[in-house]
Amino acid sequence: MNLTIEKVQSTDAQVLTDLTFRSKAYWNYSPEQMEAWRDELRITTEYLAESTAFKLFADEELVGYYAYRTVASGTVKLDNLFVEPAFIGRGFGNYLLNDFMMRVEGDGFKKVVLDADPNSEAFYLSYGFRTVSKLKTTIVGRFMPVMEKHLGDDPESLKRVEPQ
């Protein structure tokens, strides 16, 4: 399998919005909830201009992307990391997160923060992130884990797994 990572272009906004929506729906949220999140999940050209984003292709097929932005000196926020549902559980999320972590550490960032979907908390914990708080959401009884990782603390947490 030929894997390539490319910088996202502003013209990718709609394709990434559609991918984000499909990937979020993978977790069996109700159609009503997905519709309520439609604006929140929209990737705009303005967002892409203010963020740094990369997309992953497997044999020229778009399988996922991530996007991040600087939030403080030395701190970067991973805003989005989404994988097409047909590719979830096959190592593509690992591949994207590894690329992101190596890229931001190489750029001199010291800390990564993110707000995780509750379904992805264990994924980030496996990379050495820790949950530092929880955000109340519009779904009663649902909280989003607020997570962070200090870069360089645990180099073994990067998993160089080839997707299947």
Secondary structure in CASP SS format (residue, H / E / C, confidence):
PFRMAT SS
TARGET T0000
AUTHOR 0000-0000-0000
METHOD secondary structure of the structure
MODEL  1
M C 1.00
N C 1.00
L E 1.00
T E 1.00
I E 1.00
E E 1.00
K E 1.00
V C 1.00
Q C 1.00
S H 1.00
T H 1.00
D H 1.00
A H 1.00
Q H 1.00
V H 1.00
L H 1.00
T H 1.00
D H 1.00
L H 1.00
T H 1.00
F H 1.00
R H 1.00
S H 1.00
K H 1.00
A H 1.00
Y C 1.00
W C 1.00
N C 1.00
Y C 1.00
S C 1.00
P H 1.00
E H 1.00
Q H 1.00
M H 1.00
E H 1.00
A H 1.00
W C 1.00
R H 1.00
D H 1.00
E H 1.00
L H 1.00
R C 1.00
I C 1.00
T C 1.00
T H 1.00
E H 1.00
Y H 1.00
L H 1.00
A H 1.00
E H 1.00
S C 1.00
T E 1.00
A E 1.00
F E 1.00
K E 1.00
L E 1.00
F E 1.00
A E 1.00
D C 1.00
E C 1.00
E E 1.00
L E 1.00
V E 1.00
G E 1.00
Y E 1.00
Y E 1.00
A E 1.00
Y E 1.00
R E 1.00
T E 1.00
V E 1.00
A E 1.00
S C 1.00
G C 1.00
T E 1.00
V E 1.00
K E 1.00
L E 1.00
D E 1.00
N E 1.00
L E 1.00
F E 1.00
V E 1.00
E C 1.00
P H 1.00
A H 1.00
F H 1.00
I C 1.00
G C 1.00
R C 1.00
G C 1.00
F H 1.00
G H 1.00
N H 1.00
Y H 1.00
L H 1.00
L H 1.00
N H 1.00
D H 1.00
F H 1.00
M H 1.00
M H 1.00
R H 1.00
V H 1.00
E H 1.00
G H 1.00
D C 1.00
G C 1.00
F C 1.00
K C 1.00
K E 1.00
V E 1.00
V E 1.00
L E 1.00
D E 1.00
A C 1.00
D C 1.00
P H 1.00
N H 1.00
S H 1.00
E H 1.00
A H 1.00
F H 1.00
Y H 1.00
L H 1.00
S C 1.00
Y C 1.00
G C 1.00
F C 1.00
R E 1.00
T E 1.00
V E 1.00
S E 1.00
K E 1.00
L E 1.00
K E 1.00
T C 1.00
T C 1.00
I C 1.00
V C 1.00
G C 1.00
R C 1.00
F E 1.00
M E 1.00
P E 1.00
V E 1.00
M E 1.00
E E 1.00
K E 1.00
H E 1.00
L C 1.00
G C 1.00
D C 1.00
D C 1.00
P H 1.00
E H 1.00
S H 1.00
L C 1.00
K C 1.00
R C 1.00
V C 1.00
E C 1.00
P C 1.00
Q C 1.00
END
